[in-house]
Amino acid sequence: MNEYTKKLLSFIEASPSPYHVCENFAQMLLCAGFTELSEGDVISALPQGGYFVRRNASSILAFRMPKEKADRFMICAAHSDSPTFCIKEDAELVSGPYVRINAERYGGMIPQAWMDRPLSVAGRLLVREADARITTKLVNVDRDLLLIPNIAPHMTRINETNPAIDLVPLFGEASAKGSFRQTVAEAAGVEKERILSADLYLYNRDRGTVWGADDAFVSAPRLDDLQCAFSAMTALLSSEPMEHTVSMCAVFDNEEVGSHTKQGAASSFLSDILHRILFVQGRTEQDYMTAIANSMMVSADNAHAVHPNHPEFADPTHRPQMNGGIVIKHNASQRYTTDAVSAALFLEICRRADVRVQHFYNRSDMTGGSTLGNIANMHVSLNTVDIGMAQLAMHSPLETAGARDTEQLICALRVFFGARLHTSAGGTFALAFS
């Protein structure tokens, strides 16, 4: 197992919710000398250095400021959320000898894959303090706490699951009634009575592992999209500042449910911060427009590998494989935002990084999902390429990818963050590298 894969698995294990993802990224950035900014404060100056901003404690933008005035942005975007179950308020359901937990699905999951696995609870609590402040507390009940039991095949002929009946996690015996909120409070180190509200999610307790005849594969929860998010942040932290260029890693929440939240890719978050970066340097709105025209975004969200048991689901001439290199994703209906320009620019970046590239198209009679690239482009219109790492079992609570691919993406994004783009009239694009 290479060092990047070890670090990825450690990061995933420590990040059971989007709030933990952002907190762990924030700690990485602070250790690297970055400064945290607050959207609620006036930003009067941004001298050369590293900065980051969080929104909703589940989305984060981290960037490096150049010494000179910025005139372009090189942005890699990923997301912090994954399909799971969101726990409802007053969650306990008492039925006969059992206490179950009332939860609803979040994102497009594979329901049956969540059954018969050790699960627990993580997220955030909003807590009342003595001085009338309301503070956020991260919580992770770090033990096997719940399970969604399957039903024996001879008891049912129904293959489909009803989320209100079949996907309700078991918490305890009837004697456990009234203890769920106390369990969460104790894990967060707060008094139960001080909890005002909470965003709590189930997460799979299975640990990530590297496996296969030659240790070729890595399986872990939430590879989609923490493999890309971790790679992007690692590349930013190990890259050097570029003249006149702001390099940025943007990790958004809520991609799995459409991104249409204040912290999603469809929000004003990215646009707001890009504007503020230039405005503190005394730049005009026209300077902003010029900078955007000379900027680029990599939208990084994992892609489908050709399936070993069902190769017929893949396009006949585009069949990405794990450990085959970065996947550029295409779609004629623009569910992926890649076009010839952004593909050509990224191919040149990968060539310089000596990284292999594959292409993904859906089979022509099958539809696929979308991702955050074209959604973010609604507010910040950039040359954007949609990419990812090839994986199996997307949206399962345990996904599989290539053990060597994380390093490939980090290498490519280091070169990307060290690139300068200039767009000229007539469709000419110039890339310069540090």
N, C-alpha and C positions, 0 to 999 in steps of 0.2 A: 504494500500500500504506500503510495507516495505521500509526502508531507501535506500537500493541499487536501487530499481526500481525508486524511486524519483530522485536519482542522475543520473541514466541512462537517464531518459527522459530529464532532464536539460542539460546533455551533448549532446544529440542528437539535441536538439533545438539550441544549440550554435554552432553546427558543420554541416553547410549546404553543405560543400565541403570537399574533402580530405585535403586541405590546412588548413582549420579551425580545422579539426580533429587533425592534427599534432601540430598546434599552441596551442590548448587547452591541449593536452597531455604535451607539453613542459612547459606550465605554471604550471600544476600539479606537474611535476617533479622538476621544480625550487623551488616551494613552499616547496617541501619535502627535499630540500638541495642537489639535483643532480646538476652536472656540465655539461654544454653543451660543446661538442667537435666539431671541424670542420675537415672534411676530407681533406680540403685544407691546414691544418697546420700539422707540425710534432708533433706527440704525443710521448713525451720522458719518461713519467712516469704515472702510474695509481695506486696511493696508494688506500688503502681501502676506499670505498665510492661508491656513485652512479653517473653514467654518462649517457649521451645520445648523439646520433648523428642523424642529419636529412639529408636526401638526397632529392633534388628536392622540398623541403618544403612540401612533401606529403607522405613521408615514414619516419619512426622513429625507431631507435633501442635504447632501454633503458636497462641498466644493472647495477648490483651491483658487485663490485670487493671485493673478500675476502682479509683478512689480509695476508694470506699465498699465495704462488704461486698457480695459478689456474691450475687444472688438469682435468677439465670437465666443460660442459655447460648444463644447464637446460633451454630450450628455449620454450616459447609459442609464436606462430605466428598467426596473424590475418590480416585483410586488411581494408583499410580506404575508399575504393571507393564503389559505388553502381550504379546500372543501372540508367541512366538519359539521358539528352540531352546536347550535347556540342554546344555552340553557335559559329557560324562561324564569321570570319572577315567580316567587311562591312555587318552587319547582317540585316539591315533594308530591308524589302520587301514592296513596296508600290503597293497596288492593289485596285483600285476603291476608296471607302471612308475609307479604313483601312490601317494601318501600321502593318505588321507582322514581326516576327523575324526568320531569317533563322537559323535552328539548325539541327544537325544530331544525330542519336541515339548512345548512348554509353552503351554497354553491352546488355545482353539479357533481355529486359524489357517485361512487359505486356502492350502493347501500349494503349489499350482502357481505362485502369485504370488511365491514366494520363489526360484523358479528363474531362472537367467541374470541375476542381479543381483550387483553387487559387495557383499560382506559382510565384516564383521570381528568382532572379539571384544572384549567389555567385561564388567566385573563387579568382583569383589573377590577379594583373596588374603588368607589368614590366614598370617602370617609369624612365625617364631620370632626373637626378639631375643636379644642376648647376655646380658641380665640375666634370662632365663627368662620374660619377658613375651611374650604373643602379641598382635600388633597387626594391624589391618586396613589394607590398602593397596588403593585403587581402581586399576583398570587399564583402559586403553583402547588397544588396538593401532590407532593412528590412521592406518591405511592400508588399501587394498584388499588383503585377505588370503585370502579364500575365495570359492568360488562353487559353487552347486548346479547342475550342468549338466543341461539337458533332453535328451530323446532325440528324434531325428527322427521325424516322424509315420509315415513309411513303414517304420520298424523295429518299430512296436508298434501294436496296436489297442486297447490297454488305456488307458482314460481315468483310472482311479483310480490313486493313488500309494501305494506301500508305503513307509512311513517308514523301514524298516530297509534298503531298497534304493535307492529313487528319491530320497530326501531327504538323502543323505549328502554333506556339502560336501567339495569337492576342495581340498586344502591345497598340494600340491606334487608334484614328481617323487620317485622313490624315494630320491634322494640327500638329500631333506629329512627322512628318517627320524630321529627323536630330537630334532628342533629345535623342536617346537611349544611345549613347556614353556619352553624357553629364550627363545623369541620373546615369550611372555607376561611372563616375568621381566624381560627387558630393558625392555619397555614400562612396567613398574611401577617400575623402578629398584632391583630387589632381586636377590640371588643366588638362582639356581634351587634350590639345596640348602636354603635357608631356608623355602621354601614348604611349609606343612603341608597346606593344603587350599584349595579355591577354589570360588566360585560364578561361573561364566562363561557368558555367553550370546552368541549371534549377534545382530548388528544390521545393518540395511540401511544402506548407505553413501550412498544417494541423498539429496541435499540438498533441503530444503523449498523450494517455489517458489510464487509467486502467478501465476495465469495466467487466460486467458479473454479474450473480446472486450473486456470492460470491467474486467479484473482482479478478477473477482467471486469467484474460487475460490482456495483454498490447498490444496496437496497436500504432505504430509510424512509421514515415519514417525511412528508412535506418537501421532497426534492423539487417538486413544482410549487414554488419557484425559488426556494432558498438556495438551490445550487447556483442559479444565475445571480441572485441578490448578493450572496457571499462572494462570488467571483468578481462581481462589479466593484464591491467595496474594497476587496483585497487589492484589486488592480489600481484603484484610485489611491489607496494608501501607499502603494509601492511605486507610484509614478512621480515624475519630476514636474515642477511648474513649467508651463510653456509661456513664451512671450505673448502678451496681449490676449491670451486664451484662458477662459474659465473652464476647467474640467470639473464635471459634476457626476455624482452617482445619486439617482433619484429612486427611492423605494416607496411605492404607493400601496395603500391598503385597498381592499374591496374590489380587486380585479375580478375575483371569482363570482361576484354578484353584479357586475356591470360597470363598476368604477364611478357611479353617479352619486358620490358623497363629497363632503367638504374636504376629505382627505384622499379621495380617489384621483385617478388620472384624468377624469373629466372635470375636476375642480379647477379653481384658479390658483392652486398652490404653486405650481411650477411657474406660471406666468407672473404671479405676484413677486416671487423671489428673483426671477430674472430681471424684472423691471427695477426692483430695489437695488440690485447689484450695480446696474448702470446709473441709476439716479444718484446714488451716493458719490459717484465719480463726476457728477455734474453733466451727465450726458442727456441728450434730447430724445424725444420720441423717434425722430428719424434715425438717430444713432442706434436705437433699439432695433428698429426694422432692418437696418443694414447689418447689424450683428446677427440677427436671426437668419438672414439670407445666407450668411457665411458660416452657419452652424450646422451641426448634424446630431442626430439621436440614434442610438442603438437601443431598440426595444427588445429586451432579453427575457424570454419566457419559453420554457422547454417545449420540445417538439416530439412528435410521435416517431418512434423507431419502427421499422418493419417487424411484425410480430412473428416469432418462430413457429407458432401453430396456425396462424392465419395470415400468411403472406398475401393472400388474395385481397385483403383490405387496403393494401398499399397501392399507390399509383404504379403502373407498369414500368415506368422509366425513372421514377424518383423514389428510392427506397432507403432512407437514411438508416444507418446502423450505429449502435452504441460503440464508442471508441473510434468512430469514423471521422471525427472532427465536428466543427461547428456547423449547425444546420441553418441555412437561410430559408425563410418561409415565404411562400408566394401564394396569392389568391387573386383571381381575376376580378372578383367582386370587392376587393380591397378589405376583406376581413383581416388580412395582413397588409401592412402599408408599404411593403417592399415594392419598388419599381426598378427600372433598368438603371437609373442614376444611383439610387442608394445601394443597390446590389453591386454595381461596378466599384463604387467607393469602398465598400466594405471588403470586397474581394481583393482590392489593392492593399488594404490594411492587413488582411490575413496573409497575403503573399509576403509582405514585408516581415510579418511575425513568424513566418514559416509554419503556419497552422493550416491543417487540412480543412476543406469546406465541402459540405453536402447541400443538396437542395431538396425542399419538401413542397409538394403539391398534394392536395387531397385527390383521391380518385375522382374522376369527373362526374360520377353519379352519386357522390357522397358529399354531404356538407360537413364543415368543421367548425371549431370554435373561433372566436376572435381573441384579441389580446389588447394590451394597453397602448400600443404604438399609434394606431389610427385614432384612438380616443383622445390621447394627449395632444395630437395634432390639430384637434378642433380648436384649441386655445393657443397653442404655440406651433405654428406651421413650419416644420423643419424637414429637410431631407432625412427620412427615417427608414431604417432597415429593421425588419423583424427577424430575430434569430433565436436560437435556443440550442440545448443539448438534447440528443436523441434519448428517449426513455420509453420504457414499457409501463403499462398499468397506470396511465395518467389518471389522476383523481382518486386513486386507491389510497387507503390509509398507509400502505407500504408500497412505495414506488421503486423502480429499478432503472439505473442508468449506467453509463460506462465509467469505470473507476479512473480512467486516464483522461476523461474529457474536461474535468474541472480545470486542470492545469492548462489545457489548450485554450479555454476561454479566457483565463487570466492573462495568458501571454498575448492574445489578440487585443484585449482591452487595454493593456499597458501601451501598446503601439497606438491604439485609437486615442487614448488620452494625451499622447505625445504628438498628435497630428494637428496640422493647421489646414483649414479648407478655405478656398476662395472661389466664389461663383462669379462668372463673367457672362456678359450678354452672349447669346447665340449658342448656349448649351455647352460651355467649356467650364471644367471644374479642375482646379489645381490643388493637389495635396502636397504639403510639405511636412517633413518629419524632423523631430529633434535628434 
